Amino acid sequence: MEASRQRMILYLHDIGPHEADDLGANANNKVDIETVASFIRKHSANNEILLTADDGYTSTINLLPLLEKENIPLIVFVTTGFVEGRVYPYEAEFCDALVAGLVKDVDFDSIHRQLRGASKKHRERVMNEMAKAGRYRRDTQRKRSFLSWAMLRKLNDHPLISIGSHTDAHLDLKRQSPLTIFSELRRSKKLLEEKIGGKITHISYPYGSSDRLVRTAARLCGYLYGYGTETGENGSRMNQRRISLKNKL
């Protein structure tokens, strides 16, 4: 790498048309492919770019033509609970219910602040209560699809793509007990290594949230590299800073 080029780590979630800005700052996690392409083309001359995709949405596959054309590496950070259907992102479910008009007089960002640091059990209770009040079945609002194990194995074989962990249930690790922290980190790593093969050494912390305990736990579980968001630190191996492509719209 030339001395003048800086390393730039980008992150995104779901690929698709951007929508629903009026629901709250955190309501929409989609970014369209042209936004990704134009940002990369603008900055690739002076930066060594690493693209990362959190959660494991099926739409991640749509990045392949761009990666190959621009020769950009990608790490897909997989939430194993999403892949196996044991967990569904409450943010996506709630956002889609709001867009459909099934939930009224509720602010997305206030619910997001309440549930972000909550346990999986508490999240389920709140989402069940909202579905009951709105008189809708929760499964009707679970419209997003996630990569299968077969898809992940195929992606892992691609020379530009690596697979990493995004925990098992997508909890804010800073707000969990030490037991839950270790469980989330270990379970996801073990599943990924069993289903895909090879060692999983990269971890992206949900919400970019970590502290010394979380990062120490990640190292003890065998992760070599950790990734935050804009709150990460340049030069930190276990809390690397990433730039959101959603904010480049």
C-alpha positions in Angstrom: 0.0 0.0 0.0 1.3 3.5 -0.9 2.2 5.7 2.1 -0.2 8.4 1.1 -3.2 6.1 1.1 -5.3 5.8 4.3 -7.3 2.8 5.4 -11.0 3.5 5.4 -13.5 0.9 6.8 -17.1 1.3 5.7 -20.2 -0.4 7.0 -23.7 -1.0 5.9 -26.6 -3.3 6.7 -29.4 -4.0 4.2 -29.2 -3.1 0.5 -32.3 -1.5 -0.9 -34.2 1.8 -1.6 -33.8 4.2 1.3 -37.1 5.1 2.9 -39.0 6.1 6.1 -36.7 9.0 7.2 -39.8 10.6 8.8 -40.1 7.7 11.3 -36.9 8.6 13.1 -33.1 8.8 12.7 -32.6 5.0 13.4 -35.7 3.7 11.6 -34.1 2.8 8.2 -31.0 0.7 7.9 -31.1 0.4 4.1 -28.7 1.9 1.6 -29.0 1.8 -2.2 -26.3 0.2 -4.2 -25.5 3.3 -6.2 -24.8 5.2 -3.0 -22.2 2.5 -2.1 -20.7 2.6 -5.6 -20.4 6.4 -5.8 -18.8 6.7 -2.4 -16.3 4.0 -3.2 -15.4 5.5 -6.5 -15.0 8.9 -5.0 -12.6 7.8 -2.2 -10.8 4.7 -3.5 -8.0 6.6 -5.2 -6.7 8.0 -1.9 -7.9 5.3 0.5 -7.5 1.6 1.0 -11.2 0.6 1.4 -12.6 -2.3 3.4 -16.3 -2.7 3.1 -18.2 -4.5 5.9 -21.9 -5.6 6.0 -23.6 -6.3 9.3 -26.4 -8.7 10.2 -26.3 -11.0 7.2 -29.1 -9.8 5.0 -29.6 -11.7 1.7 -29.3 -8.4 -0.2 -25.5 -8.5 0.7 -25.2 -10.7 -2.4 -26.0 -7.6 -4.6 -22.6 -6.2 -3.7 -20.7 -8.8 -5.6 -20.6 -7.1 -9.0 -19.3 -3.9 -7.4 -16.7 -5.7 -5.3 -15.4 -7.5 -8.3 -15.4 -4.4 -10.5 -13.6 -2.2 -8.0 -11.5 -5.0 -6.3 -12.9 -4.1 -2.9 -12.7 -6.7 0.0 -15.8 -7.3 2.1 -16.3 -8.8 5.5 -19.9 -10.1 6.1 -20.6 -9.9 9.8 -23.3 -12.6 10.5 -25.8 -12.6 13.4 -26.2 -16.3 13.7 -29.7 -16.1 15.3 -31.0 -14.2 12.3 -29.6 -16.9 9.9 -31.1 -19.7 11.8 -34.5 -17.9 12.3 -34.3 -18.0 16.1 -34.1 -14.2 16.3 -35.4 -11.5 14.1 -34.2 -7.8 14.3 -36.9 -5.9 16.3 -35.8 -2.7 14.5 -36.7 -4.1 11.1 -40.0 -5.6 12.3 -41.0 -2.4 14.1 -40.1 -0.2 11.2 -42.1 -2.3 8.7 -45.1 -2.3 11.1 -44.9 1.5 11.3 -44.7 1.9 7.5 -47.7 -0.4 7.2 -49.7 1.8 9.6 -50.2 -1.0 12.1 -48.5 0.8 15.0 -49.7 4.4 15.7 -48.6 7.2 18.1 -45.3 5.5 18.8 -42.0 7.1 18.1 -39.4 4.7 16.6 -36.4 6.3 18.3 -37.9 6.2 21.8 -38.7 2.4 21.4 -35.2 1.9 20.0 -33.6 3.5 23.0 -35.7 1.4 25.3 -35.0 -2.0 23.5 -31.5 -1.5 22.3 -30.0 -2.4 25.7 -32.7 -4.8 26.7 -32.5 -8.6 27.1 -33.9 -10.8 24.3 -36.8 -11.7 26.6 -37.8 -8.1 27.3 -37.6 -7.3 23.6 -40.0 -10.1 22.8 -42.4 -9.0 25.5 -42.6 -5.4 24.2 -42.9 -6.5 20.6 -45.7 -8.9 21.5 -47.5 -6.2 23.4 -47.3 -3.8 20.4 -48.6 -6.5 18.0 -51.5 -7.2 20.3 -52.4 -3.5 20.6 -52.1 -3.1 16.8 -54.0 -6.3 16.1 -51.5 -7.8 13.8 -49.5 -11.0 13.6 -45.8 -10.4 14.1 -44.8 -12.9 11.4 -46.5 -10.7 8.8 -44.0 -7.9 9.5 -40.9 -10.2 9.3 -40.3 -9.4 5.6 -36.5 -9.2 5.5 -34.5 -12.3 4.5 -31.1 -13.5 5.7 -28.3 -15.5 4.1 -28.6 -19.2 4.5 -25.6 -21.4 5.6 -25.2 -22.6 2.0 -25.1 -19.0 0.8 -22.5 -18.1 3.4 -20.3 -21.0 2.5 -20.4 -19.9 -1.1 -19.6 -16.3 -0.2 -16.7 -17.5 2.0 -15.2 -19.2 -1.0 -15.0 -15.9 -2.8 -11.4 -14.4 -2.8 -12.7 -10.9 -1.8 -15.0 -12.0 1.0 -14.5 -13.0 4.6 -17.1 -14.0 7.2 -17.1 -12.6 10.7 -19.3 -12.7 13.7 -22.0 -10.2 14.7 -22.9 -12.2 17.8 -25.9 -14.5 18.1 -28.9 -12.4 19.2 -27.7 -8.9 18.3 -27.7 -7.6 21.9 -25.9 -4.4 23.1 -23.0 -6.2 24.8 -22.1 -3.3 27.0 -25.4 -3.6 28.8 -25.3 -7.3 29.3 -24.0 -9.5 32.1 -20.5 -11.1 31.7 -22.2 -14.5 31.3 -24.4 -13.2 28.4 -21.4 -11.4 26.8 -19.3 -14.6 26.7 -22.3 -16.7 25.6 -23.1 -14.3 22.7 -19.5 -14.2 21.5 -18.8 -18.0 21.9 -22.1 -19.3 20.4 -21.8 -17.2 17.3 -18.2 -18.1 16.7 -18.7 -21.8 17.3 -21.7 -22.0 14.9 -20.0 -20.1 12.2 -16.9 -22.3 12.4 -19.0 -25.5 12.4 -21.2 -24.5 9.5 -18.8 -22.7 7.3 -15.4 -24.1 8.2 -12.2 -22.4 9.2 -11.5 -19.9 12.0 -13.6 -16.9 12.7 -11.3 -14.1 13.9 -13.4 -10.9 13.2 -16.2 -9.6 15.4 -18.4 -6.6 14.8 -20.1 -5.4 18.0 -23.8 -4.8 17.6 -24.5 -1.0 17.6 -20.8 -0.6 17.7 -21.1 -0.9 21.4 -18.1 -2.2 23.4 -16.0 -1.5 26.5 -12.9 -3.0 28.0 -14.8 -6.0 29.4 -16.5 -6.8 26.0 -13.2 -6.4 24.1 -11.3 -8.6 26.6 -14.1 -11.2 26.4 -13.8 -11.1 22.6 -10.0 -11.7 22.7 -10.5 -14.6 25.2 -13.0 -16.2 22.9 -10.5 -16.2 20.1 -11.3 -13.1 18.1 -8.3 -11.2 16.7 -10.0 -8.1 15.3 -13.0 -6.1 16.7 -15.0 -3.5 14.9 -17.1 -0.6 16.2 -18.8 2.2 14.4 -17.9 5.9 14.3 -17.2 5.6 18.0 -14.3 3.1 17.3 -10.7 4.1 17.5 -8.2 4.5 14.7 -5.3 2.2 15.4 -7.2 0.0 17.8 -7.2 -3.7 16.8 -10.2 -4.7 18.9 -12.3 -1.5 18.4 -11.6 -0.4 14.8 -13.5 2.7 13.6 -15.9 2.3 10.8 -17.9 4.9 8.7 -21.6 4.4 8.0 -22.6 4.5 4.4 -26.2 5.2 5.5 -25.1 8.7 6.4 -23.7 9.3 2.9 -27.1 9.6 1.3 
